[in-house]
């Protein structure tokens, strides 16, 4: 029985071409690569359909205007913080999303043929999954070798005999496509586990359509929204018990994984809840979302982790992504998982060798789209062919799970032919060989000129009725044309928006529902997982910590520069102690006897500020702030996220030379304003939900702690404060104008302490923070409260009472004659109680259970 060879079924050799008209400055000097199909031009230099009109529209716009718009679009990507670890990235590090200014154009008639082929392939793979996870007729009838299935590491006993809702084994599918030199589209790989990239395709469309709105409309580009409407409808249909308004969640692998931006982006766009494994629990075989208000049922999970990472009870106990019992809940029809666990079985390259057989077996048809010629070495004729001509083929692992195998395949093709042949002979079922495909080239925009790149297009399909609907276009990924790829699918370096051009004007379609369905009017949303509340709480604390650090450092730098310059030796010791207590400078700088032996602080300061490894430096605080924000980016407004991204990417050492104190002061001023913008958005734009409450609790608690610490550093175990110290305290606490409006320039310790400690009308005072915490804490969720006060409530009441009972005048008079004990004890008590309050809030609302552990040994079992 022979493995698949290249199918000859397909459309004519590429679309027809049209001659260029008018001026063509955009593609002046463009050079197509010989021996490959070029998306822009035919071998005789004539434009392919759509490109002539496109180039005319851009030339009418002019190069300078096009460049200006592109720079603005890149800034939008930059502000949105779009990042990704591209397929095959050996470092697996997230990097800024690289989008090309020029879209890829596809003719409508050509795409109709491609769509039919994608839909056919998805249907065949769904039927294959249903059979292999069920009756296994393919094995019994000899269509597939038994070794192909039972030797597959992804074929596991727990996946067998599933009956997903609606019998949909593959509701969502993607395929990687490439063109052969004659212009035919080939399938390079199937994506059935948890296809990724559709969110990036949507982001590409948003950016490019905003950049070229007139061109976009004039070209009659088919819209993406109808596909997402069909996707949402299919997901809703798959709710296991037919709920009218099911609760749907995107089950993400978390912010450490390459597709987290896409997960958060899709959750916001589709209106789904973004969850991680720790947010979910299994009770009575149903899936529940753990929220502050209790457990809420989840009906549908759009999953992102690989199947084996989803349930530590059944599979690997090394993964922290899974939910113990998820597979059993899915198997019993209590939750619908998209795609069902085990669907990645047919994603392995080995199955590509058998697609023509499978297509004829199930549909009695030949494939509409050919697949890249593939030979599975587990069959003797295919093995002989591969061993007789290994240098003309690309050898890879026959079984590969999503997101793995690139490095291994690359290494495999770099060994000597004799060694490769020995490896194949020793374990032939583990290898496949594929024909080397010369991918087509597309025009790219680089520094004002048009260059070339190789292209792979990922197309997406969703089950609808008895067939599949295909997204018009998809995610076009580009790779460097200067070096030939070692594998069938090269590592992508950039992406393009893919435009399918219609012959008629395209209707505007929106994702917003037009159904007049009854809904219950609400004032709050209860779906806040404890994990999210924890991260929101700490985000609030880190925002305030960054603000306090920036204000203290700015005040210090001001006293070293401009008209207020007094030199580092004249800077009040209390201010140095405050910086040292935060970790912004070495503690020795705050000690009189040692300071003179230290390096000049003015020279050392810039390095200390931007040291990412130094705990307490502003840069490390900002790192923590941005990292925490990325964990909850689906809960933040677009504007808030953009400000956070701008802070993270601009508060760094400039590349154009050394940084002096004047530059540092300007950066600190900008940072304070940006942090104030975030705080303003929180106050003015966030509904008073649990998200706002925990953010506010974190902010207020941290602001109180920072003010307590500032007063301790400047007033305790120090001589009576000079006017310079009092002025610095007011400046750091942003209370200078309030003080001057009350007392003019008469700086007195009692008035400063009153304003920063006990004045309940001052938003910067400790008293104000405590009252706000008291107010917000009363709105936190709770069931049946016990008699009396809870521990955190007692702490709050105790601190409010202690501050209100302070005799400011008496305490400051005692301080002025050297009796600092009363003030020191008060501040020490507040410091301890505030830290205890943070701990009590965490214990009551924010503590999570540890990761689940596997209790069975089914991870090693195979169906026999």
Long-range contacts (C-beta under 8 A, 24 or more apart in sequence): 1-142, 1-145, 1-379, 1-381, 2-379, 2-381, 2-382, 3-353, 3-354, 3-374, 3-375, 3-376, 3-379, 3-381, 3-382, 4-352, 4-353, 4-354, 4-355, 4-356, 4-357, 4-371, 4-373, 4-374, 4-375, 5-373, 6-370, 6-371, 6-372, 6-373, 6-435, 7-356, 7-366, 7-367, 7-370, 7-371, 8-370, 9-366, 9-367, 9-368, 9-370, 10-184, 10-185, 10-369, 10-370, 11-110, 11-113, 11-184, 12-183, 13-182, 13-183, 13-184, 14-42, 14-48, 14-179, 14-182, 14-183, 14-184, 15-48, 15-49, 15-107, 15-109, 15-110, 15-183, 16-48, 16-49, 17-41, 17-42, 17-44, 17-46, 17-47, 17-48, 17-49, 18-46, 18-47, 18-48, 18-49, 18-52, 19-46, 19-47, 19-52, 20-46, 20-47, 20-52, 20-55, 21-52, 21-56, 22-56, 22-59, 23-59, 24-55, 24-59, 25-59, 25-63, 26-55, 26-58, 26-59, 26-63, 26-66, 26-450, 27-55, 27-443, 27-450, 28-450, 29-449, 29-450, 30-443, 30-450, 30-451, 30-452, 31-452, 32-441, 32-452, 33-441, 33-452, 33-481, 35-181, 35-438, 36-181, 36-438, 36-439, 36-440, 36-441, 36-454, 37-179, 37-180, 37-181, 37-182, 37-183, 37-440, 37-441, 38-440, 38-441, 38-442, 38-452, 39-104, 39-105, 39-179, 39-440, 39-441, 39-442, 39-443, 39-455, 40-442, 40-443, 48-105, 48-107, 49-105, 49-107, 49-501, 50-105, 50-106, 50-107, 50-219, 50-499, 50-501, 51-105, 53-218, 53-219, 54-105, 54-215, 54-219, 57-214, 57-215, 57-218, 57-219, 58-212, 58-215, 61-215, 63-448, 66-101, 67-448, 69-211, 69-212, 70-101, 70-211, 70-445, 72-211, 73-99, 73-101, 73-207, 73-208, 73-210, 73-211, 74-99, 76-207, 76-210, 77-203, 77-207, 78-645, 78-649, 79-642, 79-645, 79-646, 80-203, 80-638, 80-641, 80-642, 80-645, 81-261, 81-630, 81-633, 81-641, 81-642, 81-644, 81-645, 82-200, 82-203, 82-261, 83-261, 84-200, 84-258, 84-259, 84-261, 84-262, 85-258, 86-258, 86-477, 86-491, 86-492, 86-493, 87-406, 87-477, 87-489, 87-491, 87-492, 88-406, 88-410, 88-487, 88-489, 88-490, 88-491, 88-492, 89-258, 89-491, 90-406, 90-407, 92-258, 94-258, 94-261, 97-200, 97-203, 97-261, 97-495, 98-493, 98-494, 98-495, 99-204, 99-207, 99-208, 99-494, 99-495, 99-496, 99-497, 100-444, 100-445, 100-453, 100-478, 100-494, 100-495, 100-496, 101-208, 101-211, 101-445, 102-442, 102-443, 102-444, 102-445, 102-450, 102-496, 103-208, 103-496, 103-497, 103-498, 103-499, 104-442, 104-455, 104-457, 104-473, 104-476, 104-496, 104-497, 104-498, 104-499, 105-219, 105-499, 105-501, 106-473, 106-498, 106-499, 106-500, 106-501, 107-501, 108-222, 108-500, 108-501, 108-502, 108-503, 111-472, 111-473, 111-500, 113-185, 113-368, 114-177, 114-185, 114-369, 114-459, 114-470, 115-470, 115-472, 116-368, 117-185, 117-187, 117-367, 117-368, 117-369, 118-173, 118-175, 118-369, 118-459, 118-461, 118-468, 118-470, 119-461, 119-467, 119-468, 119-469, 119-470, 120-359, 120-363, 120-365, 120-367, 120-368, 120-369, 121-173, 121-175, 121-187, 121-190, 121-355, 121-359, 121-367, 121-368, 121-369, 122-170, 122-173, 122-175, 122-461, 122-463, 122-468, 123-362, 123-363, 123-467, 123-468, 124-355, 124-358, 124-359, 124-362, 124-363, 125-170, 125-173, 125-190, 125-192, 125-346, 125-351, 125-358, 126-168, 126-169, 126-170, 126-173, 126-463, 127-358, 127-362, 128-346, 128-351, 128-358, 128-362, 129-169, 129-170, 129-192, 129-342, 129-343, 129-345, 129-346, 130-167, 130-169, 132-345, 132-346, 133-159, 133-160, 133-161, 133-162, 133-169, 133-342, 133-345, 134-160, 134-161, 138-358, 138-361, 141-361, 143-354, 143-357, 143-358, 143-361, 144-354, 144-357, 144-358, 145-378, 145-379, 147-378, 147-429, 148-350, 148-351, 148-354, 148-376, 148-378, 148-429, 150-862, 150-863, 150-864, 151-378, 151-399, 151-429, 152-345, 152-348, 152-350, 152-399, 153-399, 153-401, 154-307, 154-308, 154-342, 154-344, 154-345, 154-348, 154-399, 154-401, 155-342, 155-345, 155-862, 155-863, 156-308, 156-315, 156-342, 156-858, 156-859, 156-861, 156-862, 156-863, 157-858, 157-861, 157-862, 157-863, 158-311, 158-314, 158-315, 158-327, 158-331, 158-341, 158-342, 158-858, 158-861, 159-307, 159-327, 159-341, 159-342, 159-345, 160-863, 161-331, 162-330, 162-331, 162-340, 162-341, 162-342, 163-331, 163-333, 164-238, 164-330, 164-336, 164-337, 164-340, 165-238, 165-239, 165-240, 165-333, 165-336, 166-237, 166-238, 168-234, 168-238, 168-340, 168-463, 169-339, 169-340, 169-343, 170-339, 170-343, 170-463, 171-234, 171-235, 171-238, 171-338, 171-339, 171-462, 171-463, 172-231, 172-338, 172-339, 172-460, 172-461, 172-462, 172-463, 173-460, 173-461, 173-462, 173-468, 174-198, 174-458, 174-459, 174-460, 174-461, 174-474, 175-458, 175-459, 175-461, 176-456, 176-457, 176-458, 176-489, 177-369, 177-456, 177-457, 177-458, 177-459, 178-372, 178-437, 178-439, 178-440, 178-455, 178-456, 178-457, 178-489, 179-439, 179-440, 179-455, 180-437, 180-438, 181-438, 183-440, 184-370, 185-369, 186-369, 186-370, 186-371, 186-372, 186-437, 187-352, 187-355, 187-369, 187-370, 187-371, 187-372, 188-371, 188-372, 188-437, 188-456, 188-488, 188-489, 189-347, 189-349, 189-352, 189-488, 189-489, 190-346, 190-347, 190-351, 190-352, 191-347, 191-402, 191-458, 192-339, 192-343, 192-344, 192-345, 192-346, 192-347, 193-306, 193-307, 193-339, 193-343, 193-344, 193-347, 193-401, 193-402, 194-303, 194-304, 194-305, 194-306, 194-339, 194-344, 194-402, 195-458, 195-460, 196-259, 196-262, 196-304, 197-262, 197-458, 197-460, 197-474, 197-475, 198-262, 198-266, 198-460, 198-471, 198-475, 199-259, 199-261, 199-262, 199-263, 199-265, 199-266, 199-269, 200-262, 200-475, 200-495, 201-458, 201-460, 201-471, 201-473, 201-474, 201-475, 201-497, 201-498, 202-228, 202-265, 202-266, 202-269, 203-265, 204-475, 204-495, 204-496, 204-497, 205-473, 205-497, 207-497, 208-497, 209-497, 216-499, 219-499, 219-501, 220-501, 220-502, 220-503, 220-504, 220-505, 220-506, 221-499, 221-500, 221-501, 221-502, 221-506, 222-472, 222-473, 222-499, 222-500, 222-501, 222-502, 222-506, 223-472, 223-506, 223-507, 223-508, 223-509, 224-471, 224-472, 224-473, 225-509, 225-510, 225-511, 226-509, 227-460, 227-462, 227-469, 227-470, 227-471, 227-472, 228-269, 228-270, 228-511, 229-509, 229-511, 230-462, 230-464, 230-469, 231-270, 231-462, 232-270, 232-511, 233-464, 234-462, 234-463, 234-464, 235-300, 235-302, 235-338, 236-300, 238-300, 238-336, 238-338, 239-299, 239-300, 239-336, 240-299, 240-300, 240-333, 240-334, 240-335, 240-336, 241-299, 243-299, 244-517, 245-517, 245-519, 246-299, 246-300, 247-273, 247-289, 247-296, 247-297, 247-298, 247-299, 247-300, 247-527, 248-272, 248-273, 248-298, 248-299, 248-300, 248-301, 248-302, 249-273, 249-274, 249-275, 249-289, 249-298, 249-300, 249-301, 249-302, 250-274, 250-275, 250-301, 250-302, 250-304, 251-275, 251-276, 251-277, 251-280, 251-301, 251-302, 251-303, 251-304, 251-305, 251-310, 252-276, 252-304, 253-304, 253-305, 253-309, 253-321, 254-321, 254-631, 255-627, 255-630, 255-631, 257-304, 259-304, 260-630, 261-633, 263-304, 264-633, 264-634, 267-634, 268-634, 269-511, 270-511, 272-302, 273-527, 274-634, 275-301, 275-529, 276-321, 276-531, 277-305, 277-310, 277-320, 277-321, 277-322, 277-323, 278-320, 278-529, 278-531, 278-848, 278-849, 278-851, 279-529, 279-530, 279-531, 279-532, 280-323, 280-326, 281-323, 282-323, 282-324, 282-325, 282-326, 282-328, 282-329, 285-325, 285-328, 285-329, 285-332, 285-334, 286-329, 286-334, 286-335, 287-323, 287-326, 287-329, 287-334, 287-335, 289-527, 289-529, 290-529, 290-530, 291-526, 291-527, 291-528, 291-529, 291-530, 292-526, 292-528, 292-530, 292-533, 292-690, 292-780, 292-781, 292-845, 293-526, 293-528, 293-781, 294-783, 296-526, 296-527, 298-335, 299-335, 299-336, 300-335, 300-336, 300-337, 300-338, 301-326, 301-335, 301-336, 301-337, 301-338, 302-338, 303-337, 303-338, 303-339, 303-341, 306-344, 306-401, 306-402, 306-403, 307-341, 307-342, 307-343, 307-344, 308-401, 308-859, 310-337, 310-341, 311-341, 312-851, 312-852, 312-853, 312-854, 313-852, 313-854, 313-855, 313-856, 314-854, 314-856, 314-858, 314-859, 315-854, 315-858, 315-859, 316-854, 316-859, 317-852, 317-853, 317-854, 320-851, 322-852, 323-852, 324-852, 324-853, 344-401, 344-402, 347-400, 347-401, 347-402, 348-398, 348-399, 348-400, 348-401, 349-374, 349-396, 349-397, 349-398, 349-400, 349-432, 349-434, 350-376, 350-378, 350-398, 350-399, 350-432, 352-432, 352-434, 353-382, 353-432, 372-434, 372-435, 372-437, 372-488, 373-434, 373-435, 374-432, 374-433, 374-434, 374-435, 375-432, 375-433, 375-434, 376-429, 376-432, 377-424, 377-428, 377-429, 377-430, 377-431, 377-432, 377-433, 378-428, 378-429, 382-433, 383-424, 383-428, 386-424, 386-431, 386-433, 387-421, 387-424, 387-425, 390-417, 390-420, 390-421, 390-424, 390-433, 391-417, 392-435, 392-436, 393-433, 393-434, 393-435, 393-436, 394-433, 394-434, 394-435, 394-436, 394-486, 394-487, 394-488, 395-420, 395-424, 395-431, 395-432, 395-433, 396-431, 396-432, 396-433, 396-434, 396-487, 396-488, 397-430, 397-431, 397-432, 398-429, 398-430, 398-431, 398-432, 399-430, 406-487, 406-491, 409-487, 410-486, 410-487, 413-486, 413-487, 414-486, 434-488, 436-488, 437-488, 439-479, 439-485, 439-490, 441-481, 442-476, 442-478, 442-496, 444-478, 444-494, 444-496, 451-481, 452-481, 453-478, 453-479, 453-480, 453-481, 453-493, 453-494, 454-478, 454-479, 454-480, 454-481, 454-485, 454-490, 455-479, 455-496, 456-489, 456-490, 456-492, 457-498, 472-500, 473-497, 473-498, 473-499, 473-500, 474-498, 524-687, 524-689, 524-690, 525-689, 526-690, 528-689, 528-690, 528-691, 530-845, 530-846, 530-847, 530-848, 531-848, 532-631, 532-632, 532-635, 532-691, 533-690, 533-691, 533-694, 533-845, 533-846, 534-842, 534-845, 534-846, 534-848, 535-628, 535-631, 535-632, 536-632, 536-635, 536-691, 536-694, 536-695, 536-698, 537-694, 537-695, 537-697, 537-698, 537-841, 537-842, 537-846, 538-628, 538-698, 539-625, 539-628, 539-629, 539-632, 539-695, 539-698, 540-694, 540-695, 540-696, 540-697, 540-698, 540-699, 540-700, 540-702, 541-698, 541-699, 541-701, 541-702, 542-621, 542-624, 542-625, 542-628, 542-698, 542-702, 543-625, 543-675, 543-678, 543-679, 543-698, 543-699, 543-702, 544-698, 544-699, 544-702, 544-703, 544-706, 545-621, 545-625, 545-702, 545-706, 546-618, 546-621, 546-622, 546-625, 546-671, 546-675, 547-672, 547-675, 547-676, 547-679, 548-582, 548-702, 548-703, 548-706, 548-710, 548-732, 549-582, 549-584, 549-616, 549-618, 549-621, 550-618, 550-668, 550-671, 550-672, 550-675, 551-672, 551-731, 551-732, 551-733, 551-734, 552-578, 552-579, 552-582, 552-584, 552-710, 552-732, 553-579, 553-584, 553-609, 553-618, 553-668, 554-665, 554-668, 554-669, 554-672, 555-728, 555-731, 555-732, 557-605, 557-661, 557-664, 557-665, 557-668, 558-665, 558-731, 559-724, 559-728, 560-602, 560-661, 561-661, 561-662, 561-665, 566-724, 568-600, 568-601, 568-602, 569-595, 569-596, 572-714, 572-721, 572-722, 572-724, 572-725, 572-728, 573-718, 574-713, 574-714, 574-715, 574-718, 574-721, 574-725, 574-728, 575-713, 575-714, 575-725, 575-728, 577-713, 577-714, 577-718, 578-709, 578-710, 578-713, 578-714, 578-732, 581-709, 581-712, 581-713, 582-616, 582-709, 583-614, 583-615, 583-616, 583-617, 584-608, 584-609, 584-616, 584-617, 584-618, 602-661, 605-661, 605-664, 606-653, 606-658, 606-659, 606-660, 606-661, 606-664, 609-664, 610-652, 610-653, 610-659, 618-651, 618-671, 619-651, 619-652, 622-647, 622-648, 622-651, 623-648, 635-691, 637-681, 637-685, 637-686, 639-681, 639-685, 640-678, 640-681, 640-682, 640-685, 643-674, 643-677, 643-678, 643-681, 644-678, 646-674, 647-671, 647-674, 647-675, 688-779, 690-780, 690-781, 693-776, 693-779, 693-780, 694-845, 696-772, 696-776, 697-773, 697-776, 697-777, 697-841, 700-769, 700-770, 700-772, 700-773, 700-776, 701-769, 701-773, 701-834, 701-837, 701-838, 703-764, 703-769, 704-766, 704-769, 704-770, 704-773, 704-830, 704-834, 705-831, 705-834, 705-835, 707-733, 707-756, 707-757, 707-764, 707-765, 707-766, 707-769, 708-766, 708-827, 708-830, 708-831, 708-834, 709-831, 711-753, 711-756, 711-757, 711-827, 712-824, 712-827, 712-828, 712-831, 715-815, 715-820, 715-823, 716-820, 716-823, 716-824, 716-827, 717-820, 717-824, 720-749, 720-815, 720-816, 721-749, 723-747, 726-752, 729-756, 730-755, 730-756, 733-764, 734-764, 735-762, 735-764, 738-762, 749-812, 749-815, 749-816, 750-808, 750-809, 750-812, 750-813, 753-808, 753-811, 753-812, 753-823, 754-808, 757-803, 757-806, 757-808, 758-803, 758-804, 758-806, 758-808, 766-803, 766-830, 767-800, 767-803, 767-804, 770-796, 770-799, 770-800, 770-803, 771-800, 773-837, 774-800, 777-841, 780-845, 781-845, 790-840, 790-844, 791-840, 791-844, 792-837, 792-840, 792-841, 792-844, 795-833, 795-836, 795-837, 795-840, 796-837, 798-833, 799-830, 799-833, 799-834, 799-837, 802-826, 802-829, 802-830, 803-830
